[in-house]
Amino acid sequence: MARYNKDRLIVNASEYYSFLRRERGVKSITHYETPMLAHPSTLLRAKLTTTNYIWKYGDRFYKLADQYYNDSRYWWVVAWYNGYPTEADIKPGALIAIPINIEDVLNALGV
């Protein structure tokens, strides 16, 4: 499943980015629209099947995403679900939950 399959492309000719366009020698910059994630209810989150994982020294979100989803690009799902913005915020020995079914998680988030 492509991460950006539902996002639309935006042509950004905003004056705010004029310095960047001049630097790159382009008239406009095309990028993906910022996705708006839903905030699933507690009940919806409780319906997601998870597995517990004990954080170890050297662990990374992208490695766990690759291990559980076969796609390291879903690192942000593990981070979001546990409320940790970066790996530096987790201490070794901490218990985190990893949602098992990536499709269910993405549906709950509206992605």
C-alpha positions in Angstrom: 0.0 0.0 0.0 1.5 3.3 -1.1 1.7 5.9 1.7 0.7 8.8 -0.5 -2.0 7.2 -2.6 -4.7 9.4 -1.2 -2.8 12.7 -0.9 -3.1 15.2 -3.6 -0.2 17.2 -5.1 0.0 20.9 -4.5 1.8 23.4 -6.6 3.4 25.9 -4.2 4.1 29.3 -5.6 3.8 31.0 -2.3 5.8 34.2 -1.8 7.1 32.7 1.5 9.1 30.1 -0.5 10.4 32.6 -3.1 14.0 32.3 -1.7 13.9 28.6 -2.1 12.6 28.7 -5.7 15.3 31.3 -6.6 18.0 29.1 -5.1 16.7 26.0 -7.0 16.0 28.0 -10.2 12.3 26.9 -10.4 9.1 28.9 -10.7 7.1 26.6 -8.4 7.6 23.6 -6.1 5.3 20.6 -6.3 4.8 18.6 -3.1 2.3 16.4 -1.4 -0.5 17.8 0.7 0.1 17.4 4.4 -2.1 14.5 5.6 -4.5 15.2 8.3 -4.6 12.3 10.8 -7.8 11.4 12.6 -7.7 11.1 16.4 -9.1 7.6 17.0 -11.3 7.2 20.0 -10.2 5.1 23.0 -12.6 2.4 21.9 -11.2 2.3 18.4 -7.7 2.2 19.7 -8.7 -0.7 22.0 -9.9 -2.7 19.0 -6.4 -2.7 17.5 -4.5 -5.9 18.1 -1.1 -5.2 19.6 1.9 -7.1 20.8 4.1 -6.0 23.7 7.8 -5.2 23.1 10.6 -4.4 25.5 12.7 -1.6 24.2 16.4 -2.4 24.1 19.5 -0.3 23.6 20.0 0.2 19.9 16.3 -0.2 19.0 14.9 2.1 16.3 11.3 2.7 15.2 12.2 2.0 11.6 13.7 -1.4 12.5 10.6 -2.4 14.4 8.4 -1.2 11.5 10.4 -3.3 9.1 10.2 -6.3 11.4 6.5 -6.1 12.0 5.2 -4.5 8.8 7.9 -5.4 6.3 8.1 -1.7 5.6 10.4 0.7 7.5 8.4 3.7 6.3 5.8 3.0 8.9 8.2 3.8 11.8 5.9 6.7 12.6 3.0 4.3 13.5 5.0 2.7 16.3 6.0 6.2 17.5 2.5 7.6 17.3 0.8 4.6 19.0 3.2 4.9 22.0 3.3 8.7 22.2 7.1 8.9 21.7 8.2 11.5 19.2 11.8 10.1 19.0 13.7 7.0 20.1 15.7 9.3 22.5 12.5 9.6 24.6 12.4 5.8 25.4 14.5 4.3 28.1 15.8 0.7 27.6 13.5 -1.7 29.4 10.4 0.3 28.6 7.4 -1.7 27.5 5.8 -0.4 24.3 2.9 -1.8 22.3 3.1 -2.4 18.6 -0.1 -2.5 16.6 0.0 -5.7 14.5 -2.2 -5.0 11.5 -1.0 -2.0 9.7 -4.1 -1.7 7.5 -6.3 -1.4 10.6 -4.1 1.3 12.1 -4.1 3.3 8.9 -7.9 3.0 8.6 -8.2 4.2 12.2 -6.0 7.2 11.4 -7.9 8.0 8.2 -4.8 7.5 6.1 
